[in-house]
Amino acid sequence: MRYLVLALFFIISFLPRLLHAEDESIWPVDAKPAITSSFGEFRPGHFHSGIDLKAYGSMRLPCRAVADGWVSRVKVRPVGYGKALYLTLNDGRTAVYAHLDGFVQSIEDIIHIEQDKSKEFSVDIFFDKAEALHFKKGDIVCYEGRSGTKHPHVHFEIRDQSERPLNALLQGFQIDDHIPPTPVALSVEPLDGRSTVELDCQPRIWSKQLMLRNDGVWSPRDPIGVSGRVGISIDAYDKMDAAENVLAVYSIEMFINGEKRWETNFNGFSFSENSLIETERNYRLYRRGQGVFHRLYHSAGNKLEFCTGDGIIDCAEKDSLPVDCTIILSDVVGNRSSVKFTLVADEDPDEDRLITGEPLLELNGWGNPATNRIKFDIFNRYIRLVSPPGIAGYLINEGCQIYVPTNVSVDGRMAVWAPSLNTATMCNINAVNRQGEIVDSILININPVKQTEANTVRSSDGILEVEIPQGSLFESALLTIIPEPAYVVAGEIEAVYRIEPRDIPLNGRVEIRIDPTESIENCSEWGVYYLDKNSGWTWLGNSMRDSFLTAPSLSWETFGLVVDRDIPYVRIKSPKDGQSLTQASLNIEVAVNDTTSGLSYNDLIMSIDGYKVPAEYDAPRKRLLFSPWNKLTTGEHELTVKALDRVGHEVIKSIKFNIF
């Protein structure tokens, strides 16, 4: 009887746990659970919609069904997700496995049939539940790889029934984690031309001065001086026990004088909200190389459901100061860190308070010529003017003359000017010393762009135009177009212009239009490019419309016309010309590249004996790959590869090989 009681006690105690274990999802890849990227991380133009599963440098690790389900979609592309599997689970959610090396044979057979029909590598196949392949939890469904990317791993997502990505670490895939998030830097930013941070109308950043106190709280050394309306942004990261990779934090809360004023929780989002990442992250700080900061205040266009609150701190009245601010950073298992600081009036002298933090812009501004004593930067709807000490003000000719006196900033004399938002104008700005003498002048064109209207902005010489569709901006702003003659190389690079400010995010494409008629006779080899600081001139397009070479852009850059006279590079690495080999050892590898306009996968064509085959383009390695799954006849065969760059230069290479 005693043993029966013990047995019943064991069953009653452990049965719920055993039943729950049946419902738990398993880790998707055959490797120790660890991730290299987390949900909601910043990617240019979109949020990271999954978690990246660590593969420890291996290739073709088995990936398993995390629960019972059926294959609802298989997508194969040379870019993006690469080879991807969509497994709809029995509870209605979908598990997505991406960047794969391949699939189990039953899925590969279906893909090969479709590729044979279309003669294209890229396929996108959807399945009804009745006709789909079904898998049990733990079954191998695919293999980890690096298709569409550089490094071996599995991009894994869990989506709800509406195809909204969910944070997988909240969906039963938690990892051991005892490490709290770490704050990297804090930014305080004036939100209009009447507000300041440490006596200057520009953002200020605390990074080196952000210290971990003895009580475990992070804090800048001194209170921060402000006036007017300001917003807070924070750069922070998280880590987990199993790997050293830097990850995004899960939750951020901000309390002002004890009241919660902002909260961000990365639980899930809709793909239609991807473009809003540049309203949640601080795009200005990102574009100016300061890091990836989370905004803790509402910015124009931010309609993200996982961001709640207003967060704007109004210190216009001195009796509203001081303000105590607390930021709580959390990860998915509840580890927390806190940042605390105080805002005080920056106009009131305080011998005990030091002005700390780093200004976003030094005295020389951003991209201003070193010889100019007048430096200017545009902040959405106002212009910040700075000069060395000794400048009393600026005389501005904007149809009528206005005088803007300077104030003392940390490193010079600063003034703020808000031009009219109604009409474009060419403005002459004169720096005036204390004796009333004009000591320097600059000429800039100011173009107001209204968010609710379609706009066309032109350079002063009419060579560059920008068409801005209605709604392409999150808010109305000022733009200027600056010629960059230093980048012009006659006959190679022409018509170079910089559009400022580059730190205004776009909500949609704009069209860059450059008139080539003054310096270019034959436009067929020319295109619109932008200047990338890492890779140089990067192709955008070369459509001809109304005598302008045009191309779309999703950001403000330095644009120019660049000629491409180079032909594509093609070298058949395997097999060798005249080589004899077996069917099993036939693996075709071709090196392809183009150094100027670049290559599009659709313009890379591989054929065997005159018949096109669905070759795979490995863009990161610049390789064209194919291993025939249908047997070739014994005897001689001809392999031909044709490459066409984006301006129409064509190269064809052929070899012959034998199958025995």
N, C-alpha and C positions, 0 to 999 in steps of 0.2 A: 504493500500500500504506500509505504514511504517513497519507493522509487517511482510509482505512478504519479504521486503528488509532485515530485521533482520534475518529472517529464512534462506534466501539464504546466508547471511554472515556467519551464524553459520555452515551451511552445507559445504560451501567452505573452512572455516577455519579448521574444525575438520574432514572432510572426509578423507584426507590423513593419519591423525593420526589413525582413526578408521580402515582404510584398512591395515595400517602397523601393528596394533594390531592383526589383523587376521593372519598375517604372523609370529608374534613373537612366540618363543617357550615358553612353560610354565616350571616352576621349576619341576624337575622330581619326587620329593617325597613330600608327604603331611606334610611338616614341614617348619618352618621359614627358608628362604634361608641362608645357612651358610655352609662352608666347613671345613674339618679337615685336608685335604692334598690337595696340588695343583699339577698342571701339571708340569712334568719335575723334580720332586723331586728325590733325590738319593735313590735308593734301591740297595743292593748288586747285581751287575751284570746286572742291567737294570734301565731304567728311569721309573718313575711313569707315566703311559700313560693316566690317567684320573684325575678327581677330586673326592674326597671322600665327600659325602654329609652327613652333620651332622644329626643324628637321635635323639639326646638329651636323649640317654639311652633307647629309646623305641624299641619295636620289632614289626614286621609285619605292619609297616606304609605302606599305599598304595603308589605304584609307578605308575605314569601315562605316557601315550604316550606324548612325548614332541611336537609331530606334527603328522599329518596323516601318516600312514605307515603300514607295514606288517611284520610279524615275519619271518625272514629269517633263524634263527638258534636258537636252545635251547641247552645249554650244561650243564650237571650236573656232578660234580666231587667232591670228598671229600677234595681236596686241590686246590690251585691256586685260580681261580675265584669262586670256589664253584658252586652254582647254578647261571647261567647267561642267560640273554635274549638279543638277537640281533634283534633290530627293525630297518628295513631299511625304511628310510623316503622317501617320494615321490620325494624329490629333489635329491636323490641318496646317501646322507650321511647315516650312520648307527649310531644309538644310542645303547650303550651297558650298561646294568644294571647288576652288579655283586655282589656277596656275599649275594644273596637273601635268604629269608626264604622259598619262594615258588612262585607260579604263579597263575593266574586266572584259574578257574576250567577247561576251555576248553583246556588250555595248559597242565595242570596237567594230564588230561585224556590221551593225546597223549604220555606223558612221561611214564605213568604207563603201557601203552600197550607195549612200547619198553622195559621197565624194566622187564615186565613179560616174554617177548620173550627171552631176553638175560640172565635173572636171575642175572643181574649185576646192581648195583646202578648207575654206571657211564654210561651215554649215551651222544651222540653228534649227534643231528638231524638237518639236513638242509632241507629247504623248497624252492620250486619254488614259484614265485609270484602268479601263477594261483591257486595253491593248498593251499596257506598259509592263516593263520588267519589275517584279516585286522582290524586295530583299528583307531579310530578317535582321534584327539588331545584331551587330557583330560581323555580318557578312562583309567581305571585301567588295568594294564597289569601284574603286579607282586607285591611282597611284600618285603620290606626291611628286612634284617636279618644279619647273621654273618657266613654263610656257607663258609668254606675254610679259616676262619680267627677268631680272638678272640673277636673283639668288634663289636657291631651292627652298621652298616652304609651301604650306597650304594656306591660302586665304579661305577662312571658314566663316559662314554667316548662318544665322537663324532668322528667318523672316516669318511674320505673322500671316494670317489668311489674306490680308490685303497687300502682301508683298512689301511690307514695311520692315526694314532691317531692325532687329532688336539686339540689345547688348547680350551677346552669348554668355558672358560671365555671370549674367543674372538668369540664365536659362538652363542651369544645371551643369555648367562646365567650369566650376570654380577651381582655382589653383591655390596651393599654400601661399599665404601672403601675410607677413608680419612686419612689413616695411611701410611706414606712413609716407604720404606724398611730400615732396620737397619743393618749397618756393624758390624760384630762381631770381626773379626781378619783379619790381612793383613800378607801375607808371601812374602818374597823376596828370591829367590832361585838361586844359581849358577848353570849354565847349563852344565858345563864341569869342568875338573880338573884344569884348568888354571884360573878359575874365583873365586871370593870371595864375601862374604857379611859380613861386619864388620870383616874383616881379617880372615875369616874362610870359608872353602870350604864345607859348608852345609847350608840348609835353616834356615832362622831366622824368628820369628813370632812376630808380634806386636798385642797384644790383650789388656792387661791391660793398655798399653800406647797409645791406640787408643782413642782420646778424641774428644768430640763434642765442637767445638769452638763457640764463641759468634756469629759469622756470620752464624751459622747453618751448617758449613762444618766439617766433621770428619777428623782428622789428627793425626799422631804420633807427639810426642813432639819435636823431633829433626830430621834434615835430616838423611838419611840412607846412610851409606858408602858402596860402591860397587867397583868392578873392573871386567872387562871382560864381558861375556854374561850372563844376568840374566833374570829371568821370574817372573812375579807377579801372585799371587793367592789371592783370597778373599773369606772369609766366611761371609755370610750375610743371613738374613731372612726377611720375610714380614709378616704382619698381616692385618686382615680386621676388619671392625666395629663389625660384628655380633658375632664373636667368638674369643677366646684368643689363638687359635691354631697357632703354628709357621709354616709358609708356605715358599715355595721357592720363590725367586725373579723371575720376568718375563724377564727382560732385563738387560744386563751389557755392558757398553761401557768403553773403556779405551783410553785416549788421552795422547800422549807423546809430550811435547812441543807444545800443541795445535792441533796436528794432530791425527785423529782417527786411532788407530793401532789395535784395537780388538773390536768385538761385538758378543754377544751371545743373541739370541732371541728365547724363547721357544714357537714358534708358532705351531710346529708339527714335527714329525719324523717318520721314518719307523721302524717296529719291527726288521728288519734285522740290524739296527744300535744300538740295545740295548747294545751289548758287548762293544761299544765304550764309554760308560759312564765313564769308567776308564781312558779315554784319555781326556775327558772334565773336570771331577773332578780330583783333585790332589790326586792320589791313595797313593802316599808316605805319605802325611800328614794324610790321613784317616787311613792307616794301623798302623801308629805310634800313634794313639789316639789323634790327634790334632783337629779333626773336619772335616767337609765336605766343602772343598774349591773348588771354581770354578777356573780353570786355565784360565788366560787371555793371554796365548801365545800358539802357535801351538806346540803340542807334537806329537811324532811319532805315526802314525796310526790314527790320528784324521781326519776323512773324513766327519764329520757331517756338513750338509748343513746349520744348524742354527748357526754355528760358522764361522765367517769371520775375516780375517786378519792374521798377523804373530805374533805380540805382543812381540817378543823377543827384548830386549833392549841391544844393543851392546855398552859397555862402555870401550872397549879395549884401545881406545885412550883417554888420559886424557883431551884433548881439546873438547871431546864430552860431558864432564860434566861441570856444573850440568845439571840434567835432571828433568824437572817438569812433574809430573804424576797426572792425574785426572781420577778417576773412577766414573761413573754415574750409580746408581742403580735405576731401575724403576719397578713399578708394572703395571698390565694390564690397569688401568684407568689413568695412567700418573703421579702418585705420585712419586717424585724423591728424592734421597739423593746423596750426593757427598762426595768422599774421596780424599784429596789432600796431596801430599808429594813430597819431593825433594830427588833425588839421587845425592850423591857427592862422591869424591874419598876417599876410606877408608884408603889409605896409607898416605894421607896428614894429619898431626896433626892439630887439631882445638880445641883450649881451650874452645870455646863456644859450641861445639857439644859433646853431651854425646852419648856413645854407649848404645843403648836401645834395646828393644825386647828380646825375649827368644830364645836361641839356640834350634834347634830341638833335638839335642843330647847333654847331659851333658858330662863331661870329661870321665865318665865310659862307654860311648858308649851304644849300645843296645844289651843286652844279653851277654855281655862279663863277664867272671869271675872277681870277685872283686880283686882277688889276682894278676891278670896280670897287669904289668906296661905298657904293650902295649895293646891298645884298637884299634880295627879295625871295619870299617863299609864299605860296598860296596855300591857305588852309580852308578848303571848301568855299566859304563866302567872304573871307577877308584875306587881306594881304599883310604879311608881317615884313616890315622894312627895318633893316639894321645897318648901322655904320659904326666906325670907331669913335671913341670919345672925341668931343669937339664939334659934333654935328648937332645943331639946335633943333632942326626940323626939316621937313620936306615940302617943297613947293611943287604941287601936282597940277598939271594942265590936263584936265579931263573935260574938254569943252569950255569950262570956266576954270579959273585958277582957285585952288584951295590950299590951305597951309595946314600941315599936320605936325604938331610939335612932338619931339622925342621925349621919352622917359628913360631913366637909368635902368639898364638891365644888368645882369651879372657881369657881362663881358663887353659892354659897349652901350650905344644908344639905340633904343628900339621904339618903333611907332607902329600903329595899326591903322590900316586904311580899308574901308569897305566901299568898293566901287558900286555903281548902279548895276542892278541885275536886269535892266531893261534893254540896253543896246550895247553892241560891241564897240570898242573904242581903242584908239591908239593913244597911249598916255606917255607924256614926258615927265619924268620924276627927277627933280633937282634936289641935291643935298645942300642945305644952307648952314653956314657956320654961325657962330655967335655974333659976328659983325654983320650978318645979313648978306654975306657974299655966297654966290653959288660956286661950290667947289667940285662938283661932279654931277653928271646927268646920265640917266639911262632911258631908253625908249622901249616900252613893252606893249604888246597888244593884248587886251583883256576881252575875253569872250564869255559872256554869261550863257549858261546852258540850263534850261528849265526842265525839271524832271517830268512834268506833265505834258511836254510838247516834243515834237520832232525838231531836231536842231541840225544845222549845217555850220561848221566852223571852218574858217579858211586862214591860211597863213597870209601875212601882209602882202606877199608877192603873188598870191593866188595859185602857187604851184601845188600846194598840198591842201586837200579838203578832207574833212571828217564828217561823215553822215551819221548822226546819232538818233536812232529811232526813239519814239516816245517810250518811256519806261526803262530805257537802258541804264539810267542812273538811279541809285537809291534815293538821292536828294539833289536838288538844284545846286549848281557849283559854278566856279569860275575856272576857265581854261586859258592857257596861253600856248602859242606855238613858237618855238625858238629855233632859228636856223643853226645848223651845226656844220659850218664849212670845213672844220678841221678833219672831219671824217670823209670828206669828198676826195675820191681818187679818180681823176678824169678818165672816162672810158671804162671804169670798173665799178665805182660806187658813185652814185649821183643823187642829188636832191635829198639831203639828209636833214631831218627835222626832229626836234624833241618836243613832246607834248607834256606839259606840266599842269597840275601836279600828278605825278605818276602814282600817288598813294590814294587816289579816289577809286573805290571798287566799282566794277560794272556789273549790272544785273542782266546784261545781254550783249550780243555782238554789236560792234560799231564797224563801219566800213571806212578803211583808209584808202584815199584816192590821190594818186600822184600824177601830175601832168608831165609826160616825158618829152614833149615836143622840142624844148629848148636845147637839149644836149644829146638826144638819142634819135638816131634815124630808124633803126630796125629794132622793134620792141620784142621780137619773138624769144630772145634769149634773156630778157630782163624780167625781174619780178619785184614785188614788194616784200621787203625783209624787215625784221626788227633786230636790234642789237642786243644779244644776250651776253651778260658779263662772263659766262663760263664757256659758251660754245661759239661766240662770235656772231656773225650775221646768220639769222635763222629764217628760213622760207615761210611766207604767209600765203602768197598766191599771186596770180598775174592775169586775172580776167580783165578784158578791155571793155570799158563802158564809157561812152561819150568822150572818147579820146583820152580817158584817164586809165592808167593801170590801177586795178583795185584789188583789195584783199580784206577779209574779215579779221578783227582782232577782239580779244576779250580783256585787254588791259591797255593802259597808256604806256607807250615805250618811246624809244628813239627809232624812227622809221626811215627807210631809204630805199632807193632803187639799186639793185645789185645785178650784175651780169653773170651768167653761168655759161662759160665756154668749154667746160670740162666734160668729157664723156664719162659715163659710168664705168666702174671697175668691175670686171667679171673674171673669175678664175675658177675653173673646174678642178677641185682638189681631189675628188674621188668619184668614179674610178679614173685611172690614168688612160690617156689615149692609147688604144691598142691592147689594153689589158684584158686578160682572160680570167674569168672568175665564175664561181657557182652562184646560183640564184640566191642561196642563203646568205652569201657574203656580199651581196650587192647593196651597198648603202651609199647613196649619192649625196655629196656635199659640195656646195658651190659658194665661194666667197663673193659677196656683192657689196658695192658701196658707191656712194656719190658724195663728193665733198662740198658741193655748193647747194643746189636746189634740193637734193635728196631724192630718195626713191619711195614710191608707193607700192605696196604689195600687189595691187591690181595690175601693175605694169611690169611685174616680174613673171615671166612665162617659161616654164620648163616643159619640154616635150621629148618623148621617146619614139623614134621612128615616125616622126611627124604628127603624133597624137599627144595632145596636151595632157599632163598629169597633175594631180592636186598636190603640188609641192608645198612644204611648210616653210614660212619665212620666220627665221629666228632673228628678230630685229636687234636685240641687245648684242648678239655676237656677229651680226651682219652675215648671216648664212642662209642659204636656201637648201632645204633638206628633203629627201624622199627615199623611202624604202618600199619598193613595190610589193604589195600583198598579193597581186595576181602574177602567176608565174610567166616569165618571158620564155619564148621558144629558144631552143639551143641555136647557136650561131651568132652572127654579127648584128649589132644594134647601134643606132646613132642617137646620141644624147645632144640636145640643143637647148641653150639657155639664152633668152632674150631679155635685156634690161632697158627700160626707158626711164630717163629722169623726168623731172616735172616740167622742164621746158622743151622736151621732145627729142633730146639726144638719145640715140639708140645704139646698142652694142649687141652683137650676136656672136656667141661662141659655141662650137660644136666639137665633139670627139666621137670616136667609135670604140666599142668594147665588145667582147665576146662572152657568151654564156655557154658553159659546157656541162 
